[in-house]
Amino acid sequence: IIVISESTKQQLLNYIKCDPNKIKVIHCNVSDDFIFFPKSFNSERPRILHIGTGDNKNLKMHIQAIKNITCDLIIIGKLSDEDIHNLKNNNISYESHTNLSSKQIIEQYVYCDLLLFASTYEGFGMPIIEAQKVGRPVVTSDLLSMPEVSGDGAILVDPFNVESIRSGVKMIIDNKNIRDKLIKEGIENSKKFNSKDISSK
């Protein structure tokens, strides 16, 4: 049995009786189209990238977390009427993009200043690696696969706690040393998910 993360392996073992040695973890690979693209961080008004609008992507909590932070929220995914109401009610400056090509998605990583991906559930968490490979600091969740995937290249937060998410975002905005460290660690971490090594497994 092949699974995409240690986290998924442990969840699987909760449901089936199986020798753990029969379950092999092979991580997802990041596309070779994602390449490092340096960018001056806009600490006055950062572009915060949010990928996905399913319930697990935690947009509602993200909105609450950044509502008093001067920023632009870039959302990839179709917004519900409730999402739009929450964004407007909290005076969030935002853009929403759907049906993007692969090239256009990569461009959004390039244009952003940081990725906010405090998801409540992931089997892997590909946006973490995509952002790291482009060279963007990441805020993600401290549960399931996300610490495993992000390595030392992300600020880990409690996705169910608004203050924890806000603190993680502010830490990146306010501290250049932390940003630089996360970018460096993230680039190094993303190398583990290259196509050649993953396919060989």
N, C-alpha and C positions, 0 to 999 in steps of 0.2 A: 504494500500500500504506500503510495506516495502522497505526501501532504506538503503544503507550501510554507509552513512555519511550525516551530516547536509548540507554539500556542495551540494551533489546530490539532496537532498530535495529541496533546493532553486532553483537549475537548473530546476528541474521537475516542480516547481510552475511557472516558466517562460513560460512553454509550455502548461500546462493544467489548466483548471479552476477546482479547487478542494479545499475543506475545508482542510487547512493545518493540522488540527487535525486528519485527516484520514491517514496522512502519518507518519509512525513510523520509527525512525532511529534505526537500529540494526547493530552495527559495525561487521566487519569480526573478526573471532577469529584467533589467531596465534597458529600454531601447537604445541602440547606439546613436540614434538621432538626437538624444539629449547630450549636450556638451557644455563644458564650463563657459560661462559668459559673465565676466566681471561687471559689476554695476555699483555706482556710488549710492550708498544708502540714503534715502530721503527721510531723515529723522523728524523733519517738520511736518510732513504729511505722507507717511508711508502707504504704499499700495499693498494691501493684505489680501493674499489669494486664498480662496476657499473652494475646494473641489467637491462637488456632489451636493444634492439636495434631498437625499433620502433621510429618513428619521435618524438613522445612526450617524449621519454626518454632522449632526449637532448644531445646525445653523442657528436655531433659536437661542442656545446658550452663547454662541459666538457673538450674536447681536448684543445680548445683554453685557457681555464682557468688554466690548469695544465702544459702547455707546458714548462714553465721555472721552474717548481718544480721538484726536484729530487725525483722520485717515480716510482712505478710500477702500471699500471692501469690494473685491472683484470675485464674483460668484460664477462658477461654471456649473450650469444645470438649470433646469426649469423651476421657476419659483411658483409657489402656490399663492393664492390670494392672501392667506394668513401670513406667509413669509413677507409679502410686499407690505402688508399692514404693519407688521413688526418693524420692518426696516424704516418705514416712514414715521411711525409712531416714536421711534427712538432716534430720529434725525440722523440716520446713517447715510452717508454719501456712498452710493453703490453703483456698480455696473453688473449686468447679468448677461451671460453669454450661453447660447445653446447651439447644438449641431456644428461644433467646431471641427475642422480638419485636424489631423495630427500636428501639422505645421503650426496651425493657429493656437493649439493648446500649448505647444512648446513656447510660442511667443509670449503667452500669458505668464509662464514661469520666468521668462527673460525680463519682462517688464515689471514684475512684482518685486517688492522689497523683502517680503517674508511669506512663508506658508503657515497658515493656521489650520491645523488638522487634528483638533481635539475630538476625534470620533469616539462614539460609545461602543462601537464594535467593528473590528476588522479581522479578516483571516490573514491578511498580509499588511497592506497599506502602501500601495505603489506610489502615491503622490509624495510620500516622504523621500523615497529614493530619487524620484524625478527632480524634486526641488534641490536635494543635496548635490546631485550631479551637475545641475546648472550653476550651483554656488549660492544658494539662498538659505538663510537660517530658517529653522523649523520649530514650531511649537506643536507638540503632539501629546497623545494621552499616555498615562502611566500604567495602562492595563493591556491585557491580551498580547497580541503580536507586536504592538507598536514600539515598546522599548527594545525588543529583540531586533526589529528591522532598522530602527534609527541609530542604534549603537550610541556613541558619544556625541553624535551630531545633531542633537535636538534638546530643547527644553521640554521636560516631561511635566504634565499638569493633570489634575483631576478633572475629567471632562464633565463631571456632574456638579462642579463648584465654580461659579462665576468668578469669584475673587482669584481662584487659582489660575484660571485661564487668563484673566486680565493681567495678573502679576507676570505670567510668562511672556505675554506680548510686550508689556512695558519694559521688561528686562532687556529684551532685544532692541527695542527702540532707544532706550536710554543709555545702553552700555556698549560702546564700540568694541571693547576688549572681548566681551562675551560674544558679540556678533562675529568677530574675526575668528574666534576659537571654534564656534559652531560651524562656520563655513569651512574651515580647514578640516575639522573632524568629519564633517559631512561628505566632503569630496573624497576623503580617504575611505570612509565607510561605503560609499556608493561603488567603489571599485570591486567590492566582493560580489556584486550583483551583475557583473558583466556577462554578456551573452555567451562568450566562448567558454568560460568556466562553468556557468550554469548548464549549458547544453551538454558539456562533457559528463556531467553527473547523471 
